[in-house]
Amino acid sequence: ARGKEKNSPGQPRHSTHTYKMSSTDAWGFPQGAWHGTGEAVKFQQTTADKDAERDLKWARMLHPTKGFSGVPTAVLKRRWRKGVPRGWRRAAWPELMDHGPAEFKTAAGLRQITYQSLVNSPPSSYDEVIEKDVVRTFPRHARFATAVADGGRSAGGDDEAAAISSLRRILRAYAALDKECGYCQGMNYVAGLLLLACDSASRSPNDPSASSDAADDEERCFWLLVATARGPRTRLRDLYLPSMVGCRRALYAYDAFLRKLRPKLAAHLERENVQPAMYATHWFVTVFAAQFPAPFAARAWDRFLAEGWKPVYQIGVALLAARERELLALDFEGLMGALRRLPETVDVERTLGLALRLRVITSDVRDVEKRFGDDVKPQDL
């Protein structure tokens, strides 16, 4: 009938998301060196096509109140490894975790702690470094671009980017909640990526929450950060403790898996005195959120939230394994240059596919991390 909607209110709508060349990518970042590579153009096109194709599958799989309840684990695992569609990460990422944001929010509520009370906490010793770091976070992204005053701080006022204001409140609130951890550089990029993932404007039209008030994006991001930091599988806060035990553990495990899975390449790097800490620290401190293209970081986070640190180590090794022949031919200076350029030259599909084929099982990760714990002195923890 004329004037009648083809879909009833409760019926899924087919996604019309399509990729087209523009000045920004699907995450709102300006087209840069990586976006211009042939592999990246193809990846963005196929990702847009696949997101549109898979949208209804995720709509049927992710219940607004029951989450993934009833979905066979094998099916869910296969789908998150293929990549969560851009429009579903806001809803799916919290549900992929063992201990999600709702649990930590409830626990805080029992202690009469609310996000707003944390935002309104008294000034702390972390405020100055937070203030400088928020303006360094994704400065080329339109939502984060803001005027900077003398001293490297936001100029503030009505012209301050809304995302900068949100990021500042999120980081101050976390420092107030977790006084042992406080704030450490690197958290700003993680929170920035989560803030973009929680953007209600990017939701799928089939997300039941798509008509809800977008004002909760910031608080949703905060509790997702808390869950990721304190969840038993992700343990993100270990990266930012004063001892940086999590970062040292990640570098130790990565080095062990590189030696096991790519011994020839690992030996070459060692001969050239190239240590993981010299090039991979920022990979693990931000779980690829800082320097890598957002589409790559997001795919890494799809697996990180669901599987923990195993895929992070696999992806770290795959980044080098995908360029093994080139790297084996380079000396120290050439290696450092190539490793620094990895984020802007990464072939996302090839690297992620290779990561899945690298044989690492959960017990391997437990064993390597246990060896690290045995080697670390108690005073260093």
N, C-alpha and C positions, 0 to 999 in steps of 0.2 A: 504494500500500500504506500501511496505517496506520503512523504513526511514521516514515515515510520522508521526508527532506527533499525539497522540490520542486526545489531547485537542488543540483547536485553541487558539491563544493568549488571546481572550476575554472570554474563557470558563473556569469556575471554575475547579480547580484541586482537587481531593480528597486528604485530608490530610493523611499523612503517619505517623503522630506523634503517637508513642506508648511508654508506660512506661516500663522501664526495670530497674532492680536494678543496681545501679552504685554508685560511690563514692559521687555523688552530686544529689540533687533533680532537679526538672524541673526549679527552679529558680537559680540554680548554688550554692546553699548552701551545705556544706558537710553534709553527713548523721550523725545525732546526736542521742541523747536519744529519741527524739520524733519520728524520722524516723523509729526506731526499734520496735515501738509498733505495735501490730497486726492491730489496727484500722488505723494507719497511712499508713501502707503498702497497706491495702485495699483501703484507700481513694486515694492514689496516683495512683493506678492501675485504679480504676473506673474513676478518673478525667481525666487521659490520654485517656481512652476509650471514655468518653463522649465528651471531647474536639474534638477528631477526628470525632465523629458522628455529632457534632453540627457545625463543621467548615463551611460547605456549607450554613447552615441556616444563620449564621452571615454574610457570604459573600453576600448573597442575600438581607439581611436586612439593612446592613450598606453601604450606597452609598458614594463614595469618595468625592463628593462635596455637596450633599444634606443631609448627615448624616442619621438620622432615619426618615426623612420626609416621611409621608405616612404609616408608620408602626403603626398599632393600639396600643394604650397605653397598653391595657391589655396583648397583645402578648409580647411587649417589656418588661413589668414589670415581666412577668412570666419567661422570658429568663434571665434577669440579676439576678433574684433571684436564678435561678439554677446555676449561675456562668458564667461569661464571659470567653470564652476559652482563655488560656494563650496567644495564638498568635494574639488575637484580642484586648487585653487591650490597647495597644499603640494607636490604632485608636478609640476604643470605649469609653475609660474613659473620654476624653474631651467632647465627644458628649452626655454623660449621664448627664452633668451638666446643670443647668439653664442658667448660664453665663459662657461660656467656655473660654479657653485661647485666642482664636482669638479676642474676644471682648476686653479683657484687653490689648492685644498686640496692637490693633488698637487705644485704648484710649491713651496708652503710646506713640504711634507713633505720634498722634496729638500734643503731648507735646514735640515732637522730642527726645523721649527717646527710645533707642534701648538696646537690651541685651548687646551688646558689650560695649556701653558707660557706662553701669552700672558695668560691669566687670572691666572696666578701671577706676573706681572711686578711689579717693584718699584713703589712708589707714584710717581705722576707729577704734574706741574703741572696736569694736566687733572682730577684726581680730585675736587677741590672743586666745580668747576662741573658735573661729571657727577653728583655726589651731589645737588646741588640740582635738576638738570634731570630726574632719573628720577622724582621725586615729582610733577613738573609734567606728566608724560606721561600722558594719558588718565586723570585722577584720578577721573572718574565711572564708569569701567569697573571692574566687580567684581574683575577679575584684577589691576588696577593700584592699586586703592584701598588705601592704607596709612596708618598713623599717622605724623604728622609732628612732629618735635621742634623745639625752639628752633633758629633759624637756618635753617629751611626744609629740614632734612634728614630722611630716613627715621628713625623711632625705632628701627628695626632689631629684632633679637631674633626670637623665634619668631612674633611677630605680623606680621612684615613679609610683604607680599604676594609670592608666589613670582615673579610676573612682574617685580616691581621688582628682585629679586635677579638674575634672568636678564638684565634690561636693563642693569643696572650692569656685570655681567661682560662682556656683549657689547661695550658701549661702551669699557670699559677695554682689552679685548683688541684692538679695532680701533686705538685710540690707540697701543698698544704695537707693533702690526704696521706701521702707516703713520705714522712719526714726523714726516714732512713735513706731513701733514694733521692728525694728532692728533685732537682732538675739537672740534666746533663745534656750537653750538645749532642745532637742526633735525634733526640726526642722530638724536636721541632719538625723534622722532616716526616717522621712517622705520623705525628698528629696531623700534619698538613695533608698527607695522603689519605688518612682516615676521614678528614674533614671533607675532602673531595668525594670520597666514596659514599659519605653520608648525605650528600647533596640531594635534597628531595626533588630538585628540578631535573635530575637525571634518571628518575625512577621509570621503570617500565609502565606503560599504560595499563598493564594487567596486574600490577602490584595493588592489592586491596587497600594499602595505605596511601595510594597516590592522591587521594582527595583530602588527606588529613592536613592539619596545619604544619607548615614547614618550619615553624619556629623552634621545633625540638631538635633540629639537625645538630646544633652545637652540643647539646647535652647528650644526645645519642652518641656523638663522636667521643665525648669524654668517657662515658661508661664503656665504650668499646676499647678505648685506650687502656682503661683500668683492667678490663678483662684480659686483654692481650699481655699487659705487663705482669699480671699476677696469676694467670692461668697456668696450670701444671704442665701443659704441653708446650706452650709458647715461651713462658718465663722471660718475657722481654725486659723486665726490670733488672735482671741480673747483668744486663749490658751496661746499665747506668749506675750501679752501685759504686761507691768510692773506689773499691778494689777493681772494678770493671771485670769481675770474674767471668761474667757471661761472654764478654768479648774475647778474653783470653781462651776460654773453653772452645768458642766457635773457631778461632784461628787454629787451635791445636787439632780439633777434629777435622777441619778442612784440610790441613796439611797431611793428616794421617790418611784421609780418603784419597787425596791427590796422589800420594805415594803408592797406595794400593791399586788404584784404578788406572793411573797413568804414570807408571814408574819411570819410564824414559823421560817424560817431560819434567817430572818432579826432580830427577837427577840433574837434568840440564839447568833448571832454575837454581838448584843448590850450587852447582859448579860456578854459576855466574853471580853467586851471592845475592840472589833475589829471594827475599823472605816474604811469606804471606802478609805479615804485618805492614810491609812496604806498599802494598797495593790493594789489599782486600779488607782492611779494617773498616772502611766506610761501607763496604758491602754488607757486613754483618751488623754494624752498629745501627744501621737504618733498615736492615733487611731489604736492600736494593732500592729504597725509596728516594735517596738523595740525588744520585747522579744518573741513574738509568732512566730511560723513557718510561712514562707512567704506564703505558700498555704492558710493558715487560714487568714492571714492579707489581702491577695488579695481578697478573697471572701467577707470579711468585707467591703473592699473598693468598691467592685462592688455595694454594697447597699448604702454605705455612700455617694458616689458621686451622685447617682441617687435619694436618698430619704432623705439625711440629717442625723440629729442626732437620729432620732427614731430608726433605726436599731442598732446604736451603743449602745444605752441603752438596747435594747432587747438582744443583744449579751452579754453585760456585765452581765445581770441577768441570761441568759442561761448558762454562764460559771459556775455559782454557782449552778443553779438549776439542772444541769446535774450530780452534785456530792452531791446533797442535803443530802441523807441518810448518806453518809460518813461524811460530815461536821457537821451534827447535833450531831454526837457522839464524837466530838473532843473538847478539852479545848483550851485555848488561844494559847499555844505553838504549839499544833497540828494543829490548824487552820492556824496559820501564816506559818507553814511549808507547809501545803497542798496548800495554796493560792500562795506561792512562786513557787511551782512546777507545777502549772496549765499550764503555757506555754509549758512545755515539756511533759505533759500528756494529753493535750486536745484531745478529740475525735471530730474532725472537723465536720464530717457529722451529728453526733448526736446533737452537740451544735448548729449548724446553723439551723437544722430542728426544734429544740426546740425553738430557737429565733423567727422563723416565726410563731409558734403557740402561743406565748405569746401575749395576747391581749393588744396592745398599739396602739392607733390611734393618728393621727397628732394633733388633738385638745387637747389630753391629754398632749402631749409634750409642746404645747404652754401654757397650763394652768400651768404646773409645772415650766416652765422657767419664766413665768410671776410672780409666787409666789417668785421665787428666786430674781427676779429684785425688787420686792416690799420689800423684806427683806434686801437687800443690801443698805448700806448707800452711798449717792452720792460720798463722799470722798474716798470710797473704789473701785470705778469704774475707 
